[in-house]
Amino acid sequence: MRETTPQPIYLKDYTPFGYLIDSVDLTFTLSPEATRVRSRIAFRPNPDASDTTFFLHGENLKLISAAIDGQSITPKLTDQGLTADAPNAPFVWEAEVEINPAANTALEGLYMSNGMYCTQCEAEGFRKITYYPDRPDVMAPFTVRIEGAEKVMLSNGNPGASGEGFAEWHDPWPKPAYLFALVAGDLINHPGQFTTKSGREVELNIWVRPGDEGKCAFGMEALKHSMKWDEDVYGREYDLDLFNIVAVDDFNMGAMENKGLNIFNSSCVLASPETSTDGNFERIEAIIAHEYFHNWTGNRITCRDWFQLCLKEGLTVYRDAQFTSDLRSAPVKRIEDVIALRARQFREDNGPLAHPVRPESFVEINNFYTATVYEKGAELIGMLKTLVGDAAYYKSLDLYFERHDGDAATIEDWLKVFEDATGRDLSQFKRWYSDAGTPRLKVSDDYSDGTYTLTFRQSTPPTPGQDEKPPRVIPIAVGLLGPNGDEVQATQVLEMTEEEQSFTFTGLAAKPTPSILRDFSAPMILQRDSSNAERAFLLAHDTDPFNKWEAGRALAKDGLIAMIREGASPDSAYLDAITAVARDDTLDPAFRALAMGLPSQDDLAQTLFDGGTTPNPQAIWDALETLRQARAQHMQDLAPRLYAQYQVEGDYQPDAAQSGARSLANTALGLITRLDGGAQAQRQYDAADNMTQQLAAFCCLLQAGKGEAAIAAFYDQWQHDRLVIDKWFSMQVVQAAPDQTAAVADALTQHADFTMKNPNRFRATLGALAMSPAGFHHASGAGYELLTDWLIQLDPLNPQTTARMCSAFETWKRYDAARQDLIATQLDRILATPNLSRDTTEMVTRIRGA
């Protein structure tokens, strides 16, 4: 265990830095084990600051020299940085440091990835490059010179002079240090060009390792679509002459929005039909859009401090969701987003890691790059847009860009823009940012003499440090359906502001069936007594695609809960209703495939726990398997027809139409495999000319117990492609039976291609274990022990990835005493590890203290 307890940082303690920066000049002399960084920074006193201490962050740096206005000084050094006496007037700071990129396995700061120099500075990585006020509210233009033997040397902004052994870059837009980027290595570019709406020509490049140049075309088109969409929808034009993307194998995150030089995890930009699934293509398209959209919502307007992280991330997630909805299917995108929100963010909100969208304190900021900040932060933007309306939303965004361009802003700045643009008081809405937890919305109804009344009651359970939660403003989108299925009340947004509130609808000839929380208009748990007959009615007739899907999910979930608790048989009402949906060719194939999905193991476990039942992971898995088998038998005539009907002819395209067809066909293949033992899956595997079809068949063969030959064949075919082999690792763990999951994962960690130094490979193996609840929570405790063994090994090398993986244990208090004891033992093992990182210490301490 660490000798000292990491101390929290509080939002209330924010003070401006004592100095402003007019310019930053950096010179890098590259060497794998001894890179020299020379800095020349023009400071001047900040008139708005009360504390004039001249403190520069710095970690793992070897200081060679330091000077102020040309005079050598000897600053006071600590593990966190340096302090020096500075004049109360403008001055120039100069320093030279030495760093070791080759030894930087944490992948934060300047590090090496397969012989390539790369940086990752968000949130606090720049302090591992040179001494600097490494905080987002300190912004300055950067000029960078890179000296080395590398073929390609890149940094932020526009290129300057270059020649044998050097390249210079200048970024004219003031930016915080977390947006600094440098890449140097043997790279090949896939070029492109974009003409902005004002007629400027922008050079585009995707830089990759030799051999990957054939996987860039889709990413380049996605970038162009993003640039055009941001001009058309938000009026935002790109502001440099050049936009570079670099694909990096070793990267803790998905991608990073560094100004003019986006750095991407290879898995989030490289794509080809042979190696990438439809899901990979859609994810790449969304991530490229997300990082590009940050150019305005994150870069031109950044956050004042890291407590405001949701200001850039929630807004940009919302914008990339809009983009995907416009390019693909809006209903399908919305359903997929809610599935992910419930799986990750609701789980977070209901456990020891719960925190507000804008937290009040943190120990390690890396631990707050969470689903709450990103996904729930995006939901808050969507609610705000629903409350003020589309026109007022875009009017407010125009004011936001006009008022805060070049600023480091806060949530208060953001809400004030909407108040000024719309005249609304958003003080109650602000509670969504300050209060943790997922609100519950209880609903009752009454019908009398043509008047229908809906009564809502809101509440939010206590979360760590927050016991009392006052009412929030909630936009509740509601529609009403008549007895024949016709819509008698189109969607209306009810604005709830009290703890309990009723709304009436008049002039109705008969009691309607309500469709509540349409399009999931607020991130809440809806609690309403409803019969299976009503859910089947909504599944058949609801005009809102989300609630149509939600009705089927609720029908399946209730049946599964009865199977788990009471040993009931699969619900015939669900089987009949979902078969009718699958048969309805007027519905989008992608929607039907989603509708045929079942609640996750984790969702069922939380539902059982909330209802007072201790969840048994094996019983949950057994019930799901029983229902899947019953559904396959119920659809044994329909599944072959769907499979044949939705085979895609012609050249592969990763568009919405083809992707939806393949999704439904592969869902049908899963049903067929349960009845034919994998014969059809083997035929598809042998004939597949794209990864979507091949991987779906591979998974079916694993599920059917025919995996041994398929595992060998898949590896032999793809062992040269690191991203495809990540899929090979992951699928074997995910498809393993619960009593074999830990053993399969353990065996894969012994494979020659496994390495814990690559985050993608580690997540593909141990992350897959953690995301397989019945296997991870097997009564033997083998899954807990295996994951802990590897987390302890990984922490000294990569604290960020370690800490994030610790969240696998966050739900431990919902399980039985025996499992709790097993998990507690492993959490205590982690905490007892000598020199445990601050990242992991904070995460495990929060979980263990539940």
MIFI-5693 format. One record per residue (C-alpha): x, y, z. Coordinates in pm, whole numbers, padded with zeros to 5 digits, always signed. Layout:
<atoms>
XYZ/...
</atoms>
This chain:
<atoms>
+00000+00000+00000/+00110+00357-00057/+00277+00515+00245/+00074+00836+00206/-00292+00867+00116/-00352+01066-00205/-00520+01397-00124/-00834+01514-00304/-00858+01831-00513/-01174+02037-00473/-01369+02248-00722/-01432+02510-00451/-01056+02570-00419/-01006+02685-00778/-00790+02995-00821/-00645+03134-01146/-00277+03073-01221/-00058+03369-01127/+00078+03423-01479/-00043+03443-01837/+00160+03312-02131/+00214+03504-02453/+00412+03238-02642/+00565+02893-02606/+00868+02779-02809/+00974+02416-02776/+01265+02230-02935/+01276+01851-02922/+01597+01662-02994/+01467+01310-03024/+01641+01007-02878/+01456+00694-02754/+01618+00696-02411/+01740+01055-02382/+01518+01307-02561/+01611+01668-02484/+01332+01927-02459/+01424+02297-02458/+01148+02544-02369/+01132+02921-02403/+00812+03064-02255/+00706+03428-02233/+00518+03486-01905/+00352+03798-01762/+00166+03850-01434/-00206+03766-01434/-00398+04071-01304/-00691+03846-01203/-00478+03616-00983/-00432+03658-00609/-00162+03388-00576/+00157+03484-00762/+00356+03172-00674/+00556+03067-00980/+00502+02690-00978/+00548+02472-01287/+00431+02111-01298/+00689+01849-01384/+00715+01473-01328/+00990+01224-01417/+01203+01502-01567/+01579+01544-01547/+01643+01919-01527/+01954+02023-01721/+01925+02399-01688/+01680+02677-01602/+01692+03052-01653/+01477+03364-01616/+01550+03648-01860/+01879+03480-01950/+02002+03449-01591/+02066+03095-01471/+01863+02996-01163/+01836+02698-00930/+01465+02634-00869/+01325+02430-00583/+01239+02081-00716/+00983+01828-00591/+00828+01514-00743/+00540+01731-00863/+00730+02021-01018/+00941+02326-00942/+00906+02663-00775/+01113+02972-00849/+01120+03342-00770/+00970+03530-01063/+00965+03906-01131/+00642+04102-01104/+00675+04196-01471/+00688+04016-01808/+00977+03769-01826/+01110+03480-02034/+01151+03138-01877/+01398+02896-02037/+01467+02536-01941/+01617+02219-02079/+01512+01875-01959/+01585+01518-02051/+01319+01244-02069/+01314+00873-02156/+01030+00795-02401/+01134+00429-02436/+01077+00367-02064/+00737+00537-02060/+00501+00237-02047/+00223+00449-01891/+00159+00592-02242/+00121+00941-02095/+00351+01223-02203/+00605+01138-02478/+00647+00764-02532/+00744+00505-02793/+00500+00279-02979/+00664+00024-03208/+00954+00260-03281/+00735+00567-03325/+00740+00871-03096/+00394+00963-02975/+00233+01186-02713/-00079+01174-02498/-00117+01481-02280/-00479+01479-02165/-00536+01517-01883/-00198+01582-01717/+00063+01429-01944/+00241+01744-02059/+00412+01774-01719/+00601+01457-01815/+00745+01639-02119/+00871+01965-01968/+00810+02204-01679/+00490+02397-01744/+00167+02518-01575/-00016+02201-01684/-00377+02311-01635/-00649+02371-01897/-00707+02741-01817/-00350+02836-01915/-00360+02886-02293/-00092+03000-02538/+00018+02972-02904/+00291+02711-02955/+00588+02700-03193/+00767+02364-03208/+01090+02246-03366/+01155+01871-03388/+01507+01745-03454/+01573+01382-03536/+01633+01117-03798/+01267+01018-03833/+01107+01021-04177/+00797+01213-04062/+00786+01464-03774/+00452+01621-03686/+00311+01863-03430/+00008+02091-03386/-00096+02365-03626/+00050+02456-03963/+00391+02342-04093/+00682+02586-04099/+01037+02534-04220/+01166+02179-04265/+01477+02011-04395/+01718+01726-04336/+01673+01622-03973/+01424+01886-03859/+01066+02010-03893/+00900+02319-03748/+00533+02374-03664/+00331+02673-03550/-00016+02666-03395/-00156+03021-03396/-00456+02934-03180/-00396+02959-02804/-00438+02617-02645/-00382+02447-02310/-00094+02203-02276/-00326+01899-02277/-00385+01962-02649/-00014+01950-02737/+00088+01667-02970/+00403+01534-03132/+00447+01228-03353/+00764+01116-03530/+00843+00793-03711/+00836+00593-04030/+00487+00681-04148/+00293+00683-04475/+00011+00928-04541/-00326+00874-04703/-00397+01224-04839/-00720+01412-04894/-00853+01764-04933/-01151+01962-04811/-01283+02299-04925/-01447+02494-04645/-01768+02691-04693/-01561+03010-04720/-01351+02859-04997/-01030+02774-04807/-00847+02458-04912/-00750+02232-04622/-00497+01953-04665/-00598+01628-04493/-00379+01331-04402/-00417+01001-04222/-00070+00881-04120/-00014+00508-04063/+00259+00250-04035/+00370+00088-04364/+00124-00189-04445/-00181-00007-04310/-00222+00241-04593/-00502+00031-04746/-00723+00082-04438/-00756+00462-04450/-01013+00539-04719/-01320+00505-04498/-01167+00719-04224/-01084+00992-04475/-01441+01002-04605/-01573+01007-04248/-01350+01309-04176/-01483+01495-04480/-01843+01415-04384/-01772+01546-04033/-01626+01872-04158/-01921+01930-04391/-02178+01836-04125/-02030+02072-03867/-02050+02357-04119/-02408+02277-04217/-02556+02206-03873/-02351+02418-03632/-02193+02672-03867/-01842+02573-03755/-01563+02598-04011/-01217+02447-03973/-00950+02703-03889/-00608+02569-03997/-00450+02488-04334/-00389+02125-04239/-00562+01847-04048/-00361+01538-03958/-00470+01207-03804/-00214+00949-03687/-00292+00584-03609/-00104+00452-03303/-00109+00094-03176/-00034+00166-02810/-00288+00416-02683/-00489+00422-02360/-00792+00596-02509/-00991+00575-02830/-00853+00896-02976/-00737+01246-02884/-00844+01581-03029/-00506+01760-03021/-00535+02078-03226/-00474+01994-03593/-00304+01662-03505/-00554+01406-03383/-00394+01089-03246/-00605+00774-03275/-00589+00429-03134/-00539+00219-03449/-00861+00031-03378/-01055+00357-03407/-00939+00467-03752/-00811+00169-03957/-01084-00017-04146/-01134-00254-04437/-01425-00489-04521/-01199-00791-04472/-01079-00692-04123/-01353-00468-03976/-01713-00536-03886/-02009-00312-03960/-01993-00210-03594/-01625-00118-03633/-01704+00102-03932/-01983+00286-03751/-01766+00331-03441/-01476+00468-03649/-01710+00710-03825/-01844+00834-03490/-01504+00867-03321/-01352+01057-03612/-01651+01291-03598/-01623+01324-03221/-01257+01424-03228/-01309+01661-03520/-01608+01828-03348/-01381+01893-03048/-01205+02153-03266/-01473+02394-03150/-01631+02223-02847/-01312+02152-02656/-01030+02329-02837/-01149+02676-02943/-01360+02671-02625/-01194+02454-02361/-01276+02390-01995/-01152+02614-01715/-01055+02319-01494/-01097+01943-01505/-01416+01959-01299/-01575+02107-01613/-01475+01805-01825/-01838+01731-01913/-01860+02073-02079/-01643+01958-02367/-01710+01584-02358/-02085+01573-02298/-02147+01837-02564/-01921+01665-02816/-02071+01319-02750/-02413+01473-02813/-02291+01627-03136/-02139+01303-03263/-02467+01123-03180/-02654+01381-03390/-02406+01322-03671/-02453+00944-03668/-02831+00986-03648/-02827+01207-03957/-02603+00973-04155/-02763+00649-04046/-03086+00560-03860/-03183+00801-03583/-03410+00551-03399/-03148+00275-03412/-02876+00513-03293/-03095+00629-03004/-03171+00273-02894/-02803+00174-02915/-02703+00478-02709/-02957+00397-02438/-02844+00034-02425/-02489+00158-02368/-02602+00422-02115/-02788+00166-01907/-02506-00085-01928/-02230+00152-01821/-02362+00475-01673/-02663+00341-01481/-02433+00077-01333/-02191+00351-01233/-02471+00563-01084/-02594+00272-00874/-02262+00180-00714/-01966+00311-00516/-01824+00497-00817/-02131+00720-00853/-02044+01086-00898/-02210+01397-01042/-02171+01489-01407/-01960+01772-01267/-01784+01626-00961/-01695+01839-00661/-01362+01667-00596/-01120+01408-00731/-00790+01252-00641/-00682+01145-00990/-00854+01314-01285/-00787+01016-01513/-01044+00824-01307/-01318+01068-01405/-01318+00999-01777/-01636+00808-01710/-01970+00718-01863/-02125+00975-01630/-01914+01259-01770/-01946+01147-02132/-02276+00966-02186/-02485+01122-01908/-02324+01456-01993/-02457+01411-02347/-02804+01324-02215/-02809+01656-02032/-02744+01839-02361/-03028+01645-02521/-03266+01734-02236/-03170+02099-02262/-03243+02094-02636/-03580+01928-02568/-03671+02188-02305/-03583+02499-02509/-03666+02367-02857/-03449+02324-03166/-03442+02689-03277/-03351+02820-02932/-03087+02549-02893/-02900+02655-03207/-02945+03023-03121/-02786+02951-02783/-02498+02759-02941/-02427+03049-03176/-02409+03278-02873/-02186+03027-02693/-01936+03022-02978/-01947+03399-03014/-01914+03476-02644/-01658+03214-02539/-01434+03156-02841/-01082+03142-02699/-01207+03096-02343/-01164+02830-02077/-01530+02804-01977/-01745+02657-01700/-02087+02493-01669/-02212+02826-01534/-02095+02995-01856/-02273+02730-02061/-02606+02759-01879/-02587+03141-01873/-02574+03143-02253/-02901+02949-02266/-03059+03173-02005/-02958+03485-02198/-03071+03343-02533/-03405+03203-02414/-03499+03399-02100/-03536+03074-01903/-03418+03020-01546/-03200+02708-01550/-03106+02701-01181/-03314+02386-01125/-03180+02222-01438/-02828+02274-01300/-02904+02003-01041/-02851+01750-01318/-02486+01858-01316/-02441+01863-00938/-02645+01562-00816/-02527+01205-00874/-02753+00905-00921/-03017+00786-01164/-03360+00930-01078/-03661+00700-01053/-03989+00811-01207/-04299+00640-01063/-04613+00670-01271/-04980+00612-01196/-05282+00696-01411/-05656+00754-01394/-05932+00783-01652/-06276+00935-01588/-06536+01096-01816/-06302+01156-02107/-06018+01292-01892/-05697+01099-01854/-05454+01189-01574/-05091+01086-01543/-04929+01138-01204/-04551+01131-01176/-04335+01110-00865/-03958+01154-00888/-03690+01038-00645/-03318+00972-00655/-03154+00716-00422/-02864+00827-00201/-02517+00813-00353/-02173+00844-00189/-02163+01184-00017/-02513+01283-00132/-02807+01155+00072/-03072+01413-00015/-03166+01490-00377/-03413+01774-00440/-03647+01754-00742/-03502+01816-01086/-03666+01954-01396/-03752+01657-01618/-03873+01666-01981/-04117+01374-02013/-04217+01306-02372/-04559+01138-02376/-04796+01008-02645/-05131+00832-02609/-05267+00539-02809/-05636+00454-02850/-05780+00102-02806/-05740+00029-03179/-05373+00131-03177/-05419+00473-03335/-05236+00765-03181/-05491+00991-03006/-05231+01226-02860/-04914+01303-03052/-04588+01338-02861/-04607+01616-02604/-04323+01717-02373/-04442+01749-02012/-04211+01960-01800/-04195+01819-01447/-04046+02041-01177/-04198+01913-00851/-04148+01597-00649/-04499+01492-00750/-04695+01636-01040/-05004+01546-01243/-05090+01621-01605/-05433+01582-01768/-05553+01508-02120/-05915+01578-02208/-06164+01490-02479/-06075+01122-02499/-06342+00871-02601/-06182+00580-02415/-05901+00512-02174/-05576+00538-02372/-05253+00343-02340/-04969+00581-02250/-04633+00582-02425/-04409+00749-02165/-04054+00883-02189/-04057+00869-02568/-03717+00872-02735/-03586+00830-02378/-03635+01201-02315/-03458+01188-01975/-03199+00944-01832/-03425+00787-01570/-03561+00454-01454/-03934+00444-01529/-04138+00258-01267/-04495+00177-01367/-04716-00125-01313/-04790-00256-01659/-04934-00581-01788/-04782-00806-02049/-05087-00736-02263/-05015-00363-02256/-04651-00416-02343/-04743-00643-02633/-04990-00374-02747/-04718-00106-02741/-04475-00337-02917/-04730-00382-03194/-04865-00027-03222/-04642+00239-03066/-04538+00500-03322/-04230+00597-03120/-03949+00360-03225/-03770+00379-02893/-04078+00294-02687/-04173+00024-02933/-03834-00135-02867/-03863-00062-02494/-04195-00249-02474/-04035-00561-02619/-03740-00531-02384/-03971-00494-02082/-04173-00795-02194/-03859-01005-02222/-03719-00874-01894/-04033-00953-01692/-04039-01303-01832/-03674-01357-01750/-03716-01229-01395/-04003-01476-01346/-03784-01756-01484/-03501-01667-01244/-03713-01610-00934/-03988-01865-00980/-03856-02118-01227/-04124-02015-01477/-04124-02127-01838/-04041-01884-02118/-04326-01637-02163/-04539-01728-02463/-04667-01369-02491/-04311-01249-02543/-04231-01525-02792/-04542-01448-02998/-04489-01071-02987/-04122-01075-03080/-04189-01320-03360/-04448-01078-03500/-04190-00797-03491/-03926-01012-03659/-04174-01106-03932/-04280-00745-04003/-04095-00650-04320/-04219-00290-04296/-03979-00237-04004/-03613-00145-04045/-03403-00465-04036/-03159-00300-03794/-03449-00214-03562/-03576-00572-03574/-03232-00707-03491/-03215-00474-03189/-03568-00571-03084/-03464-00936-03083/-03182-00861-02841/-03232-00956-02476/-03158-00765-02154/-02797-00806-02046/-02686-01024-01757/-02583-00711-01568/-02918-00540-01629/-03102-00843-01494/-02872-00861-01192/-02938-00495-01105/-03314-00541-01152/-03315-00839-00919/-03107-00651-00664/-03333-00344-00677/-03628-00576-00622/-03481-00727-00309/-03341-01048-00460/-02971-01134-00443/-02875-01209-00804/-02722-01544-00890/-02505-01496-01202/-02533-01861-01304/-02913-01857-01271/-02928-01542-01487/-02712-01704-01754/-02922-02022-01745/-03246-01826-01787/-03108-01633-02083/-02987-01954-02247/-03325-02119-02191/-03510-01824-02345/-03271-01810-02641/-03329-02179-02707/-03707-02141-02674/-03703-01845-02912/-03500-02040-03167/-03757-02318-03157/-04045-02070-03174/-03892-01909-03484/-03761-02225-03649/-03969-02161-03961/-03911-01783-03970/-03535-01775-03905/-03429-01949-04231/-03656-01714-04428/-03504-01406-04261/-03155-01541-04311/-03210-01594-04683/-03408-01273-04737/-03145-01044-04589/-02834-01178-04755/-02660-00882-04917/-02570-00909-05283/-02298-00707-05456/-01998-00521-05323/-01968-00466-04950/-02070-00125-04821/-02067-00033-04450/-02377+00185-04490/-02695+00174-04284/-02894-00033-04537/-02640-00311-04581/-02540-00308-04214/-02902-00344-04105/-02960-00634-04342/-02648-00816-04224/-02743-00754-03861/-03084-00917-03903/-02942-01205-04109/-02676-01273-03846/-02938-01258-03571/-03128-01524-03764/-02805-01724-03798/-02778-01728-03420/-03126-01881-03398/-03051-02137-03668/-02725-02239-03499/-02914-02344-03186/-03108-02594-03394/-02859-02717-03656/-02548-02739-03438/-02353-02485-03644/-02388-02630-03995/-02513-02305-04148/-02260-02105-03950/-01979-02318-04092/-02106-02256-04446/-02116-01881-04380/-01769-01887-04226/-01624-02068-04526/-01790-01834-04778/-01749-01504-04594/-01572-01224-04782/-01605-00966-04504/-01531-00960-04131/-01894-00895-04030/-02002-01227-04176/-01691-01417-04074/-01689-01301-03713/-02064-01365-03669/-02015-01719-03797/-01706-01765-03578/-01906-01667-03270/-02187-01906-03365/-01936-02190-03404/-01789-02114-03061/-02138-02109-02911/-02224-02440-03079/-01918-02613-02935/-01750-02634-03277/-01485-02380-03191/-01162-02580-03181/-01114-02597-03557/-01252-02247-03609/-01014-02101-03349/-00713-02251-03525/-00835-02153-03873/-00916-01794-03771/-00575-01749-03610/-00388-01897-03906/-00568-01662-04143/-00532-01343-03938/-00224-01377-03719/-00056-01099-03920/-00329-00845-03834/-00310-00721-03476/-00659-00568-03470/-00829-00882-03598/-00636-01093-03347/-00776-00867-03074/-01118-00994-03186/-00989-01352-03175/-00878-01309-02813/-01201-01139-02707/-01453-01371-02870/-01307-01683-02715/-01354-01539-02366/-01699-01394-02433/-01835-01716-02583/-01693-01948-02316/-01929-02127-02077/-01933-01965-01729/-01736-02247-01567/-01468-02213-01835/-01445-01836-01880/-01158-01775-01637/-00967-02078-01765/-00999-01964-02126/-00883-01613-02037/-00595-01754-01833/-00483-01974-02122/-00496-01679-02361/-00270-01473-02132/-00010-01745-02188/-00037-01715-02568/+00267-01579-02748/+00061-01292-02893/-00064-01169-02556/+00103-00863-02410/-00017-00653-02120/+00177-00352-02251/-00072-00302-02534/-00403-00171-02390/-00606-00312-02679/-00476-00666-02624/-00514-00642-02245/-00873-00521-02276/-00951-00783-02541/-00854-01057-02296/-00898-00946-01937/-01162-00687-02025/-01363-00959-02197/-01341-01163-01877/-01470-00870-01670/-01757-00813-01915/-01876-01176-01897/-02074-01164-01570/-02157-01532-01524/-01797-01631-01591/-01633-01346-01400/-01863-01399-01101/-01837-01777-01107/-01868-01913-00755/-01511-02045-00763/-01373-01691-00757/-01124-01786-01030/-01224-01484-01240/-01166-01244-00952/-00826-01389-00875/-00709-01394-01237/-00806-01033-01301/-00643-00921-00978/-00319-01102-01062/-00294-00910-01387/-00402-00574-01247/-00125-00594-00988/+00125-00670-01265/-00005-00394-01492/-00027-00110-01240/+00346-00021-01233/+00344-00009-01614/+00012+00153-01698/-00186+00298-01406/-00462+00444-01625/-00564+00116-01782/-00531-00062-01448/-00757+00181-01265/-01026+00169-01531/-01025-00210-01530/-01078-00211-01153/-01436-00098-01220/-01511-00466-01291/-01552-00499-00913/-01784-00200-00865/-02105-00409-00833/-01966-00645-00570/-02212-00546-00295/-02512-00672-00492/-02396-01036-00471/-02410-01302-00199/-02185-01303+00106/-01951-01569-00033/-01882-01372-00350/-01844-01050-00151/-01581-01217+00065/-01394-01341-00241/-01396-00996-00402/-01302-00819-00079/-00998-01044-00053/-00888-00943-00403/-00950-00572-00344/-00742-00592-00028/-00468-00766-00224/-00458-00476-00467/-00450-00216-00189/-00169-00403-00015/+00051-00384-00326/+00369-00182-00261/+00392+00150-00448/+00040+00123-00587/-00036+00408-00826/-00253+00702-00725/-00498+00610-01004/-00556+00258-00878/-00545+00350-00511/-00830+00596-00553/-01040+00361-00763/-01006+00056-00538/-01049+00260-00220/-01380+00395-00348/-01499+00049-00449/-01380-00121-00130/-01548+00143+00086/-01891+00065-00058/
</atoms>
